[in-house]
Amino acid sequence: MGHTTTTTQITEIVLPGRVEASGLQVHGRELPAPAAGQVVLRMDATGVSFAEQQMRRGKYFDQPPFPFVPGYDVVGTVTAAGPGVDPTVVGQRFAAVTKIGSWASHLLVEAADLVPVPEGVSAADAETVLVNGITAWQMLHRVAGVRSGATIVVLGANGGVGNTLVQLARHAGITVIGTASARHHEAVRALGATPVDYRDPEVYRRIRELAPDGVDAVFDHVGGPGIVESWRLLRRGGTLVSYGTAATKDEEGDSRLPVLMLIGRLVAWNLLPGGRSARFYNFWAGRRRVDAFRARLREDLTAVFRLLADGVLTAQVAARFPLSEAGSALAMAESRTVAGKVVIVPDA
């Protein structure tokens, strides 16, 4: 079968500007035939990540100008291959990280960005560990290099990245203390972590009681003033991995400022004696060396998918919404009542 030259009728969700979740728009249009090196991917599952919650407010670090189609990652089936693409990929299921554009019934993806999804893993399950899984894997193993026998703290242990991080750490023989609201403590315990209530004013003292000698790593997506407390939890040789600024998500003003201030603080801490280190994790770091970036992403996601296929990782699907109800999916993800990932699936 040669490459296709036909267009595809698609449905996509457009974020028109700074709107409430209910302000997302459903558009229909023609998707052009795939160019050289591209495929058409039929969306089988996408999801809501923290990025879209920020983009809706115009506060994601380097989002495109409005209007655009959100959707950070996708699992789908190839329906057409462009020139220069192995035609045998048609009909096969792949995952891809897109940053934007995945909230659509079909989308164009570079074939080089496709990572195979193992047989027997559902699209929704694969979606839950896509960006979340790569992020958790890279922070644990590439950034912090946490070894078996270590103790770590995971803030937001019930969140998308958090619960994957807990599971990966437990599988690697690492002790985990996880913060979460009281209603999620049972779920956090079931993952094998010791829960601590993040709303408790004495939360950091409680963590110290559980790990009096300090911890080997803290994974902090909150930023803000609390980052100082995270730094203080580390023992000599420990690593603070900061990967977000959730604390400032509702503040007005330049979205870059909290990130830049945070990075400045981490850089300063690295100059202090005591052998502790502070790192800011950015999923897209190293993107300019595109071949190395893709190879690393493929290697790490393949490792995560293998653990999912083997039953080591449990996919945490919080809820499923059809594509045309993406606004409701976003509102639910923002309600802070969910454990796991809100997944978007095709319209019936």
N, C-alpha and C positions, 0 to 999 in steps of 0.2 A: 504494500500500500504506500503510495507516494505522499508527499505533503499536500495539505489541503489549501484551497484558495477561497473557501466559502466563509462568509461571515456567520456569526452566531447571535441570535436574539437573547439578550441577557437582562436580568434584573439586578440592580445594585442600590445600595443604601448610601445616600449622600448626606454629609455633614455640611449644612449650608453656611454656618457661621457659629458664633457663640450662642448656642441655644440650649434649652433644657433637653433632657433625653427624649421627650415627646416631640421635639422639633426636627428629628431626623426625617429625611424624605426618601420615598421609594421611587426610583426612576427605572424606566426601561430604555434600552438603546441597543445598537448593533455593535458587537465586538468584532474588530477586523480580524482577518486571517492571521495566524502567527507568522512573524517575520523570522529571518534566519536565526537559529539558536533558541527559538521560543517554542512553547507549547500552549495550548488552551487547556486549562485545568477546570474541570467541573467541581465546584465546591461540594464536598461531602460533610465537612464540619469546619467551622471557624469559631471564634470565641471573643469574649470581652476580657481585655487585660486592663491594667492600671493606665496604660498609655492612652486608650480611647477616652477614659474618664478625664484625663488631663487635656486631651485634644479638644474635647467638647467645650472646655473653658478657655481654649486658646493658650494653654499653659504647658504644653509638652515642649521639651527643650528645643527641638528643631523640626517642628511640624511644618507641612507645606501651607501656603496660603489657602484660605477657604475659597470656594467650596471644594471638597474632595471626598473620596470614598475611604472610610477608615477600615481597619481590619489588619491586625499585626501579623497573624500567621494563619495557615490554612492546611487542611488535609483534603485531598481531592483526587479525582481520577482523570487521567489525560484523555481528552477526546480528539485532539488533533495535534500533529507535530509539524513545525515549520522546517524550511530547508536546512539541511546539515544536522538534523536531529535524528537519532536512531529511531526508526518507525516502530520498533517493537515496544516502545514505552506506551503506545496507545492502548488504553484499557487497563493500565496498571495504576495502583494507588501510591501516591507520594505525599510527603509533607514539604512545606516551604515556609520560610520566614520572609514576609513581604514589607513589614513596617506599616504600610497603608495598602488599601485596595482589596482586601480579602472579604469584605462584607458584600459579596456579589455572587450570583448564581454560577458565573464562569469568569475566569480572569486569565490574562496572559502572564506567563511566568518564564523566566530564563531557565532553560533545561538544566543549566549548571547549578541552579539553586535547589533542585529537587533531591530529596532524601527518601529512599524507599521505606514504606511502612510494612513491617513484617506481616506475613499471613496470620490470620487469627486475631489480630488486634483491630478493634473497631475504630472507625474514623473519630467518633466522639472521645474515646479513651485516648487515642493518639494525640488529639488536640489538647487535652489537659496537660500533657507533658512536653509540649512543643517549646515555645519560648520559656515557659516556667522550668521545664526540665533542663534545657541547655544552660539557662541562667544558674540554676541550683548546682548542676554538675560542675560548671566552670568555676563558680565561686568556691566550692568545697575542695575540688581537686587541683584546679589550675592556679587560682589566686591565693587561697589560704594554705593549700597543700596539707590539709588536716589528716593526721595518721590515726590508725586504729588505736584505741585506748585513750584518746583525747576526750576532752569535754568541751562542748560548744554551747553558745546561746543563740537561739533563733527567735528574733522578734516577729510577731505575727505568724506563729507556727501553724495557724489554721488557714492562712492565705494560700494563694495559688503557688507561689514560689516557696513559701514557708513549709507547706506540708510535704512538698516534693523533697525539699532540703532535709527535713527530718527523716524521711524514709531512706534517702540515699545515705545519710550519716549513720543511721542505725544499721543498715546493711554493711557498712564499712567498719562496724565495731566501735562506733563513736557514741559517747554518752551525750544526750541532748536535754537541755533545759529550754522550754518553749513558752513564750508569752502569748496569751490569748485572753479574750473575755471569758468569764466564768462559764457561759453557756457552751463554749467549745472545749472545755477542759477534758470531757470524756473522750471526745474525738482525738485530741492531742495525746492523751494517755494511750489510746488504742494504737496510735502510730509508734508508741514506744518511747515517748518523751515525757519528762516531768513538767506539768503545766504550772505557770505562775500567772496570776491575774494582772494584766497590764494596767488596769484601772486602779490597782492598789497603790496608794501614795508611797508605800514602802517597798515597791516592786524590786528595786535594785538591792535593797537590804536582804530581801528574801532570796534573791539569786545568790548573793554572797554567802548566806547561810548554807545553801546547797553546794556551793563551790568555794570554800573558804580560802583555798590557795590560788584563786583566780582561774580563768578559763583560757583555753587555747585559741578560741576564735569567737567573735561576735558577728552575727550577720544582721545588719541594721538597714531597713528600708525607710525608716522614719525621718532621720536627719533632725534638723531643728536643735533646740537646746539639749535634748536628751542624749545626743551623740556623745557628750562629755561623760555621761554615766556609763555608756557602752565602753568607751575607752578605758575607764577606770576598772572595769571588770577583768581586763586582760592580765594574765601573768606575764612574767618575763619571757620574751620570745613569741608571745601571742600576736594574733592578727585581727584587726578590726576591718571588716569588709562592709563598706557603705554602698548601697545600691539604689538610693532614692531619697526623696525629700517629701514624703507623705505628710509630714508635720505642717508644711507650708502650702498644701494643695489648695486651700480655700482663700489664701491671701491674694489681694489684688497686687498689681504691679508686674514688673518684668520677671517672667518665669525663670530666666537664666540666673538672676542674682542669687537666690538661695543655693543653687547648685554650685556656682562659682565660689561663694563664701564657704560652703562646705568643703570643697576641694582644697581651698586655701588653708583651711584649718587642718585637714588631713596631712597636707604637705608639711606644715609646721610641726605636727606631732612626730613625723618621721625623722625630724632632726634632733629629737630629744634622746638623751641616754636611756638605757633600760631595756634595749633589745626588742621593744614592741614595734609593730608596724601598722600603718593605716593605709588602706587601699580603697579607691573608688572604682566600683565595677561598672563598666559601660558595655552593654551587649555589643555595640557597633565598633568598639575600639579595634583598630587594625584593619578596618574595612578597606582602606586604601590599597593594602596588599591583598587584592581580592581573591587570588587563587589560594593563598595561605588561609585567609579568613574562611572561605568556603570549605576547605579541607578539614579545618578544625571543627567547624560547625557540623559537618557531616559525620566526623568521627565521634563527637560527643553525643549528638542526637541518636546515632546508631547504637551507642552504648546504653543510653537511656531507654530506647525502644526495646532493646534486648531484655533489660530488667523488667519492663512492662509485660513483654511476651512471656517471660518466665514466672510472672506472678510475684516478683520481688517488690515491684512498685504497684500500688493500687491506684487506679485512676479515680479522681474525686470529681465526678460530674455533679455540680450543684443543681443544675436545671437545664432543660433544653427549650429553645425558642425557635420557631420558623423565621427565616430570613426577613420576611416583611414585618416581623414584630421585633426587629433589632432594638428599637427604642425601649421596649419593655425589658429586653435582656439587659440593656445598659442600666436602666433604672434599678433593676434587681441587683446587679453587681455593685452598684453604688450604695445600696441600702445597708451594707456592712452586716447583713444578717446571714450571709451564705458561707458555707464551708466548701471549698473547692472552686471549680471553674464553671462559670455560666457559658454554655455552649450554644452556638447558633447553627442550625441545620437547614437543609433546603426546604422551601415551601412544598407542601404536599401536592 
